């Protein structure tokens, strides 16, 4: 969280970036993808016998989605904050388990942008902007958007668009993915240029789902929400907020550019929600914790934020609002570098919820930032014993190790963690930096190679592996290690040939 460092990866040599302290996490800003339609592997894949398989199979969708994801990682500023990403994963998997998804292999990305946006791409790619956390006031509202996006994937609206077009086939799918990528980057300048290029290809009408697709996603998303235990009435409330934002803004929210809203659509959502059997729905503190982290990050006037939350805390009318405001105040104090006040404010919450991982991680982050890494590690150790391999706890411990300059131990811990999160490009980037601090240059190159593979830069991945192979050969590491690296180089070369062929 709270140490949201900004790292700009603007060249592919991965020179050591400039670290800008403060803020909630590490933002990766890479080279913007060109306007041209992306190239996807055209390998023949088996039909799975579903209604769209005549055009695009589920396996083809998955492979194209993964290629889209590599381009998105290179084209948009993404957020690796472990708590935020884990929360998004947990909520989405909870919804997916009760959805109509056939293929539940999901990948997630959070874009660093205050624009309201969420998107889905074939192959289970789910993305949100941090602006969604800012504007969805409750977890139910947040879940309403995620349920809608999961419905787009489960109903295979991209593939159906290709099927209905009866032209372009898989190439048309690639163009649709390029459209999603443009909208996901939320950069007005790049978006305008890219839109112009796509319009020249006759793709402008593909930026929107059809009206029937949107209605279907609303309906199925509603069913999924209710089955997963979320309040279906939140969908209409969220849509009302989005429509209000469109009325008073110079430019509509990104979400509305691909998901057009009308008063009648909101009325339909409200009427449909009333048909579900009544339930009691409780507010979720974990969501308010995530939201407070994002609010604290974007706030430009930290003292004013503190004053505002202090007032809200005094006016809290329930235990829930008091807890939510207390956490938000702890974050505001932290952002203003008032670490003692942050710890004091957080303390009652830790006493009340001693095993809530988000609170534990927050306290550890405060200790680390105020230059008490040993205290942070002591605080985290018991919780890691209870929750081995937990992503937020692990990364908080790694941060403390790095603050203590225990670089080798931090890198080794990340290397072990990468076995569980091999597709986490943020993890590989940080690992390369940490191996550099530890002085293990071969490991630097190998970690960089993994990072480049995940962002689709196979030329640089191959070069990094060759550097590592040369070092291992000179150091006499043995035939087994050299053989492993040569095999990895061959795999990278093969993937490069597949994408260019």
C-alpha positions in Angstrom: 0.0 0.0 0.0 1.1 3.1 1.4 4.5 3.4 -0.2 3.0 3.6 -3.7 6.3 4.1 -5.5 6.2 5.1 -9.2 8.5 3.2 -11.6 8.7 4.2 -15.2 9.8 1.4 -17.5 10.3 3.5 -20.6 13.1 1.6 -22.2 13.6 -2.1 -22.6 17.0 -2.3 -21.1 15.5 -2.1 -17.7 18.0 0.4 -16.3 17.5 1.1 -12.7 14.4 3.3 -12.4 14.1 6.4 -10.4 12.2 5.8 -7.2 9.7 8.4 -6.1 8.8 7.8 -2.5 5.2 7.9 -1.0 2.0 6.6 -2.3 0.4 3.3 -2.2 2.3 1.0 -4.6 4.5 0.5 -7.6 3.2 1.8 -10.9 4.6 0.4 -14.1 4.4 2.8 -17.1 5.6 1.2 -20.2 5.8 2.1 -23.9 2.4 2.7 -25.4 1.3 0.0 -27.9 1.1 1.2 -31.5 -2.3 1.7 -33.1 -1.8 -1.3 -35.5 -4.0 -4.3 -34.9 -2.0 -6.8 -32.7 -0.7 -10.0 -34.3 -1.9 -13.2 -32.7 -0.8 -16.8 -33.2 -3.0 -18.5 -35.7 -2.3 -22.1 -34.7 -5.2 -24.4 -35.3 -7.0 -25.3 -32.1 -9.6 -27.9 -31.3 -13.3 -27.0 -31.3 -14.8 -27.4 -27.9 -18.3 -27.9 -29.3 -19.9 -24.7 -27.9 -22.2 -22.4 -29.9 -19.3 -20.1 -31.0 -16.7 -22.8 -31.8 -17.4 -22.5 -35.5 -15.6 -19.2 -35.4 -13.4 -19.0 -32.3 -12.9 -21.8 -29.8 -12.5 -21.3 -26.0 -8.9 -22.2 -26.3 -8.3 -19.6 -29.0 -10.1 -17.0 -26.9 -7.8 -17.9 -24.0 -4.6 -17.7 -26.1 -5.7 -14.4 -27.6 -6.6 -13.1 -24.2 -3.2 -13.9 -22.8 -1.6 -12.1 -25.8 -3.8 -9.1 -25.1 -2.8 -9.1 -21.5 0.9 -8.9 -22.4 0.2 -5.9 -24.5 -1.9 -4.3 -21.8 1.0 -4.7 -19.3 3.2 -2.8 -21.7 0.7 -0.1 -22.6 -1.0 1.0 -19.4 0.2 2.1 -15.9 -0.7 -0.8 -13.7 -0.8 -1.2 -9.9 0.9 -4.1 -8.1 -0.4 -3.3 -4.6 -0.7 -6.8 -3.2 -3.8 -6.0 -1.0 -5.7 -4.4 -3.9 -4.9 -7.1 -6.4 -5.7 -9.9 -3.9 -9.0 -8.2 -3.1 -9.9 -7.9 -6.8 -9.0 -11.6 -7.3 -11.1 -12.7 -4.3 -14.2 -10.8 -5.2 -14.1 -11.8 -8.9 -13.5 -15.5 -8.1 -16.4 -15.4 -5.7 -18.6 -14.1 -8.5 -17.0 -16.5 -11.1 -17.8 -19.5 -9.0 -21.5 -18.7 -9.2 -21.4 -17.5 -12.9 -21.9 -19.3 -16.2 -18.2 -19.2 -17.0 -17.1 -22.4 -18.6 -13.4 -21.6 -18.4 -12.5 -20.1 -15.0 -8.9 -19.3 -15.8 -8.9 -15.6 -14.9 -6.2 -13.0 -15.1 -6.5 -9.6 -13.4 -5.1 -6.1 -13.9 -5.6 -2.8 -12.0 -5.0 0.4 -14.1 -3.7 3.4 -12.3 -6.3 5.9 -13.3 -9.0 7.9 -11.6 -11.3 7.4 -14.6 -14.3 5.1 -13.9 -13.7 2.0 -15.9 -13.8 -1.7 -15.9 -13.4 -4.1 -18.8 -13.3 -7.7 -19.8 -11.5 -9.4 -22.7 -11.7 -12.9 -24.1 -9.9 -15.6 -22.2 -10.9 -14.4 -18.8 -9.0 -11.0 -18.6 -10.6 -8.8 -16.0 -9.5 -5.2 -15.5 -10.5 -2.2 -13.4 -9.3 1.3 -13.0 -8.6 2.5 -9.5 -11.3 5.1 -10.3 -13.8 2.3 -9.8 -12.8 2.0 -6.1 -13.2 5.8 -5.8 -16.7 5.8 -7.2 -18.2 2.5 -6.0 -19.3 3.4 -2.5 -19.9 -0.2 -1.4 -18.7 -3.7 -2.2 -22.1 -4.5 -3.7 -21.8 -1.6 -6.1 -18.2 -2.7 -7.0 -19.4 -6.3 -7.4 -22.2 -5.2 -9.7 -19.7 -3.9 -12.2 -17.5 -7.1 -11.9 -20.6 -9.3 -12.3 -21.5 -7.5 -15.5 -17.9 -7.9 -16.9 -17.9 -11.6 -16.0 -21.1 -12.0 -17.9 -19.5 -10.5 -21.0 -16.8 -13.2 -20.8 -19.2 -16.0 -19.9 -21.5 -15.2 -22.8 -18.5 -14.8 -25.1 -19.7 -11.5 -26.5 -16.5 -10.8 -28.3 -16.5 -14.1 -30.1 -20.2 -13.7 -30.9 -19.5 -10.3 -32.4 -17.0 -12.0 -34.7 -19.5 -14.7 -35.5 -22.2 -12.2 -36.4 -19.9 -10.2 -38.6 -19.3 -13.3 -40.7 -16.0 -11.7 -41.8 -12.5 -11.2 -40.4 -12.9 -14.2 -38.1 -10.0 -14.4 -35.7 -8.4 -11.3 -37.2 -11.6 -9.4 -36.3 -11.2 -10.7 -32.7 -7.7 -9.2 -32.7 -9.1 -5.8 -33.7 -11.7 -6.0 -31.0 -9.0 -6.7 -28.4 -7.1 -3.7 -29.7 -10.3 -1.6 -29.1 -10.4 -2.8 -25.5 -6.8 -2.0 -25.0 -7.3 1.6 -26.2 -10.1 2.1 -23.8 -8.2 0.4 -20.9 -5.2 2.7 -21.1 -7.5 5.7 -20.2 -5.1 8.2 -21.9 -7.0 10.8 -23.7 -4.2 11.7 -26.1 -3.2 8.1 -27.0 -6.8 7.1 -27.1 -7.8 9.7 -29.6 -4.9 8.8 -31.9 -5.6 5.1 -31.6 -9.3 5.6 -32.2 -8.6 7.5 -35.3 -6.5 4.6 -36.6 -9.1 2.1 -35.8 -11.9 4.1 -37.4 -9.7 4.1 -40.5 -10.0 0.3 -40.4 -13.7 0.5 -40.1 -13.5 -0.6 -36.4 -15.2 2.3 -34.7 -18.5 0.5 -34.3 -16.7 -2.3 -32.4 -15.9 0.0 -29.4 -19.3 -0.6 -28.0 -21.1 -3.8 -27.1 -24.4 -4.1 -28.7 -27.5 -3.2 -26.8 -28.6 -6.8 -26.6 -25.1 -7.7 -25.2 -25.4 -5.1 -22.6 -28.9 -6.2 -21.6 -27.8 -9.8 -21.4 -24.7 -8.9 -19.3 -26.9 -6.9 -16.9 -29.4 -9.7 -16.5 -26.8 -12.5 -16.1 -24.6 -10.3 -13.9 -27.6 -9.7 -11.7 -28.2 -13.5 -11.3 -24.5 -14.0 -10.6 -24.5 -11.2 -7.9 -27.4 -12.7 -6.1 -26.0 -16.2 -6.2 -22.7 -15.0 -4.8 -24.4 -13.2 -1.9 -24.3 -9.6 -3.2 -27.2 -7.1 -3.2 -28.6 -7.0 -6.8 -30.2 -3.6 -6.1 -26.6 -2.2 -6.1 -26.4 -2.5 -9.9 -29.0 0.3 -10.5 -27.4 2.4 -7.8 -24.0 2.1 -9.5 -25.5 2.9 -12.9 -27.2 6.0 -11.5 -23.9 7.3 -10.2 -22.2 6.7 -13.6 -25.1 8.5 -15.4 -24.8 11.4 -13.0 -21.0 11.6 -13.6 -21.8 11.8 -17.3 -24.2 14.7 -16.9 -21.8 17.0 -15.1 -18.5 16.0 -16.7 -17.0 17.4 -19.9 -16.1 13.9 -21.0 -18.1 10.8 -20.1 -16.5 8.1 -17.9 -14.5 5.6 -19.8 -17.0 2.9 -18.8 -19.8 4.6 -20.6 -17.8 4.7 -23.8 -18.0 1.0 -24.1 -21.2 0.4 -21.9 -23.7 3.1 -22.9 -26.3 3.8 -20.2 -29.9 5.1 -20.5 -32.6 5.9 -17.9 -34.7 3.0 -19.2 -31.8 0.6 -18.7 -31.4 1.7 -15.1 -35.2 1.3 -14.6 -35.0 -2.2 -16.0 -32.2 -3.0 -13.5 -34.2 -1.6 -10.6 -37.3 -3.6 -11.5 -35.3 -6.8 -12.1 -33.6 -6.5 -8.6 -37.0 -6.4 -7.0 -37.9 -9.8 -8.3 -35.1 -11.5 -6.2 -36.2 -12.9 -2.8 -35.3 -10.4 0.0 -32.2 -10.8 2.1 -30.3 -8.9 4.7 -27.0 -7.5 3.3 -24.2 -6.3 5.6 -21.6 -3.8 4.6 -18.1 -5.1 4.0 -15.2 -3.5 5.9 -12.6 -5.0 3.7 -13.9 -3.1 0.7 -13.8 0.2 2.6 -10.2 -0.6 3.5 -9.3 -1.0 -0.1 -11.2 2.2 -1.0 -9.5 4.2 1.7 -6.1 3.1 0.4 -7.0 4.4 -3.1 -8.5 7.7 -1.7 -5.3 8.3 0.4 -3.1 7.7 -2.7 -4.9 10.3 -4.9 -5.5 12.9 -2.2 -3.3 16.0 -3.0 -4.0 17.8 0.3 -3.2 15.3 3.0 -3.8 17.6 6.0 -7.2 18.5 4.6 -8.0 14.8 4.1 -7.0 14.2 7.8 -9.3 17.0 9.0 -12.2 15.7 6.9 -11.9 12.1 8.1 -11.5 13.2 11.7 -14.8 15.0 11.4 -16.5 12.0 9.8 -15.1 9.7 12.6 -16.6 12.0 15.2 -19.9 11.8 13.4 -19.9 8.0 12.9 -23.3 6.6 13.7 -22.5 2.9 13.8 -19.6 0.6 14.6 -19.1 -0.1 10.9 -18.8 3.5 9.9 -16.5 4.1 12.9 -14.2 1.3 11.9 -14.1 2.3 8.2 -13.4 5.9 9.1 -10.7 4.9 11.6 -8.9 2.9 9.0 -9.2 5.8 6.5 -7.7 8.2 9.1 -4.8 5.8 9.7 -4.1 5.9 6.0 -4.3 9.6 5.9 -1.9 10.0 8.8 0.5 7.6 7.0 0.3 9.5 3.8 1.2 12.7 5.7 4.1 10.9 7.3 2.6 11.0 10.8 3.6 7.5 11.6 3.0 7.5 15.3 -0.5 8.9 14.8 -1.2 6.3 12.1 -0.2 3.4 14.5 -2.2 4.9 17.4 -5.3 5.2 15.1 -5.0 1.7 13.7 -4.4 0.1 17.1 -8.1 -0.3 18.1 -8.9 -2.0 14.8 -6.0 -4.5 15.3 -7.3 -5.3 18.8 -10.8 -5.8 17.4 -9.7 -7.8 14.3 -6.2 -9.2 15.2 -6.0 -11.6 12.3 -7.4 -9.4 9.5 -4.6 -9.5 6.9 -5.2 -6.1 5.4 -4.8 -4.5 8.9 -1.7 -6.5 9.7 -0.1 -5.5 6.4 -1.0 -1.9 6.9 0.7 -1.8 10.3 3.8 -3.6 8.9 3.9 -1.0 6.1 3.8 1.8 8.7 6.7 0.2 10.7 8.7 -0.3 7.5 8.2 3.3 6.3 9.2 4.8 9.7 12.5 2.8 9.4 11.6 0.0 11.8 11.9 -3.0 9.5 12.8 -5.4 12.3 9.6 -4.5 14.1 7.6 -5.0 10.9 9.1 -8.5 10.3 8.4 -9.5 13.9 4.8 -8.4 13.5 4.4 -10.3 10.2 6.2 -13.5 11.1 3.4 -15.1 13.2 0.8 -14.3 10.5 2.9 -15.8 7.8 3.2 -19.0 9.9 -0.6 -19.1 9.9 -1.0 -18.0 6.3 2.1 -19.4 4.4 2.4 -18.0 0.9 -0.1 -15.3 1.4 0.6 -12.6 -1.2 0.1 -9.4 0.7 1.9 -10.7 3.8 4.8 -12.0 1.8 5.3 -8.8 -0.1 5.1 -6.7 3.1 7.8 -9.0 4.6 9.9 -8.5 1.4 9.6 -4.8 1.7 10.8 -4.9 5.3 13.7 -7.1 4.4 14.7 -4.6 1.7 14.4 -1.7 4.1 16.8 -3.7 6.4 19.1 -4.2 3.4 18.7 -8.0 3.6 18.6 -8.1 -0.2 19.6 -11.7 -0.8 17.0 -13.0 1.7 14.3 -10.7 0.1 15.2 -11.9 -3.4 15.1 -15.6 -2.3 11.8 -15.1 -0.7 10.4 -13.6 -3.9 11.9 -16.4 -5.9 10.1 -18.9 -3.8 6.9 -16.8 -4.1 7.2 -16.8 -7.9 6.5 -20.5 -7.9 3.0 -19.6 -6.8 2.7 -16.4 -8.9 4.7 -17.1 -12.0 2.6 -14.8 -14.1 3.0 -11.7 -11.8 5.1 -9.3 -13.9 5.4 -6.9 -11.0 7.0 -9.6 -8.9 9.6 -10.4 -11.5 10.4 -6.7 -12.0 11.0 -6.2 -8.3 13.0 -9.5 -8.1 15.4 -8.3 -10.8 15.9 -5.0 -8.9 16.5 -6.9 -5.6 19.0 -9.4 -7.1 20.8 -6.4 -8.4 21.1 -5.0 -4.9 22.3 -8.4 -3.7 25.0 -8.5 -6.4 23.8 -11.6 -8.2 23.9 -10.5 -11.8 23.0 -13.8 -13.4 19.7 -13.8 -11.3 19.1 -10.2 -12.4 19.2 -11.2 -16.1 17.0 -14.3 -15.4 14.4 -12.3 -13.6 14.4 -9.6 -16.3 13.9 -12.3 -18.9 10.8 -13.6 -17.0 9.5 -10.0 -16.9 10.0 -9.4 -20.6 8.3 -12.7 -21.4 5.2 -11.6 -19.5 5.1 -8.2 -21.4 5.6 -10.0 -24.7 9.1 -8.7 -25.4 10.8 -11.9 -26.5 13.8 -10.3 -28.1 14.9 -8.7 -24.9 14.0 -11.9 -22.9 16.3 -13.9 -25.2 19.1 -11.4 -24.8 18.8 -11.5 -21.0 18.9 -15.3 -20.9 22.0 -15.2 -23.1 23.7 -12.8 -20.7 22.8 -15.2 -17.8 24.1 -18.2 -19.7 27.4 -16.5 -20.4 27.8 -15.6 -16.7 26.9 -19.2 -15.6 29.4 -20.6 -18.1 32.2 -18.3 -17.0 31.5 -19.2 -13.3 31.6 -22.9 -14.0 28.1 -23.5 -12.7 27.8 -26.9 -14.3 26.1 -28.6 -17.3 22.7 -28.8 -15.6 22.3 -25.1 -15.1 23.6 -24.3 -18.6 21.2 -26.9 -20.1 18.3 -25.3 -18.3 19.1 -21.9 -19.6 19.6 -23.1 -23.2 16.2 -24.8 -23.0 14.6 -21.6 -21.8 16.2 -19.7 -24.7 14.8 -22.3 -27.1 11.3 -21.9 -25.6 11.5 -18.1 -25.9 12.7 -18.4 -29.6 9.8 -20.7 -30.3 7.2 -18.4 -28.8 8.7 -15.5 -30.8 8.4 -17.5 -34.0 4.8 -18.4 -33.3 3.8 -14.8 -32.8 5.6 -13.6 -35.9 4.6 -16.5 -38.1 
